[in-house]
Amino acid sequence: MLQRPRRNRSSAVIRSMVEETRLSVKDMLFPLFVMEGKNVSTEIKSMPGIYRYSTDLLLKEIESCVNLGIQSFALFPQVAESKKDSMATESYKKGSLYLESIYEVSKRFPEISLLTDVAMDPYSSDGHDGIVQGGQILNDETLPVLAKMAIAQAQAGSKLIGPSDMMDGRIGYLRESLDDAGFSHVGIMAYTAKYASAFYGPFRDALESAPKFGDKKTYQMNPANRREALIELELDESEGADFLMVKPALAYLDIIALLRENSHLPIAAYNVSGEYAMVKAAAQQGWIDGEKAMLECLLSIKRAGAQVILTYFAKEFAQLKIS
């Protein structure tokens, strides 16, 4: 046998030398949740180790993460039911929890990257990502609301917005609206291939934002479809996206690879709440080694082609101090 692949696996040094994919804390983008109040935090039961924070404690959490080397964060709000309405007006209301949190984080940590969420569902009394009329999710009528939201976030200090709503044409509409408002420097991380997945449950627990009726299958993608992601890719690129995202990650590694092969833009992948919860639950039962499973999951996402990994494991990974 002239070829013996095991020779290159014979020691830790050689294995490291020929390693094709390497994880770094710089790959990680850590999602965080903000809530009303002062000096309060609550653990999300379906996401062990993940908390909602009042703004003051959110700043402390970000500081501890920055000290571990984490440089990128995504922020999502838990909005009181009493502040929700059918037009999501709280999303762009001056002095709202989310906008004030963006301002405080941006002022305190100007060096970090903060991805802010543009979608109606956290603020909507219907729990959907678009305006609801007669049981239908209206697309074009929703875009001006998203634009108001994006501009308000940019005014609060956001430099990178993440439209997660999956309304058609929203990237172009937001790009033009931000440019017209003087925010041409604000980037857009498009949720390009966001699937109607069963893995979002714990996130909806965190925000208390589940749809009040029906589901999101008329605007999120069918999990059975692969080539359709290329249509979304072409649209988002042509409309001015700066990043393309696949969500979820682990059940859609082929989609991550597909976007990587067909675009020169950076590819992000969202290792979502349900994927995190499964690993944590199995580890708590002693069925798997949680740390090793975490690393294998993250490695698979990067190996598939993601340059940015949104993951609730980010802080846990950073604490391992992998060089």
WOWO-V884491 format. One record per backbone hydrogen bond with DSSP energy under -1.0 kcal/mol. NH is the residue of the N-H (numbers start at 1). CO is the residue of the C=O. Records with the same first field share a line. If there is no record, write none. Layout:
BEGIN
NH=CO + CO
END
This chain:
BEGIN
7=4
8=5
9=6
15=11
16=12
17=13
18=14
27=24
28=25
29=309
30=72
32=74
34=76
35=53
42=52
44=50
47=44
50=47
52=42
53=33
54=40
58=54
59=55
60=56
61=57
62=58
63=59
64=60
65=61
66=62
67=63
69=66
70=65
73=113
74=30
75=115
76=32
78=34
83=80
84=81
85=123
88=85
91=88
92=89
96=93
100=96
101=97
102=98
103=99
104=100
105=101
106=102
107=103
108=104
109=105
112=109
113=71
115=73
116=160
118=162
123=120
124=120
125=85
133=136
136=133
138=131
142=139
146=142
147=143
148=144
149=145
150=146
151=147
152=148
153=149
154=150
155=151
156=152
158=153
161=187
162=116
164=118
170=167
173=169
174=170
175=171
176=172
177=173
178=174
179=175
180=176
181=177
182=179
183=178
186=183
187=159
189=161
190=243
191=163
192=190
193=245
195=247
196=221
197=195
204=200
205=201
206=202
207=203
208=204
209=204
212=126
219=216
220=216
221=194
225=222
229=226
230=227
232=228
233=229
234=230
235=231
236=232
237=233
238=234
239=235
240=237
241=236
242=188
243=188
244=266
245=190
246=268
247=193
252=249
256=252
257=253
258=254
259=255
260=256
261=257
268=244
269=308
270=246
271=310
272=270
274=199
276=272
277=273
278=274
279=275
280=276
281=277
282=278
283=279
284=280
285=281
286=283
287=282
293=289
294=290
295=291
296=292
297=293
298=294
299=295
300=296
301=297
302=298
303=299
304=300
305=302
306=301
307=267
308=267
309=27
310=269
311=29
314=311
317=313
318=314
319=315
320=317
321=318
END
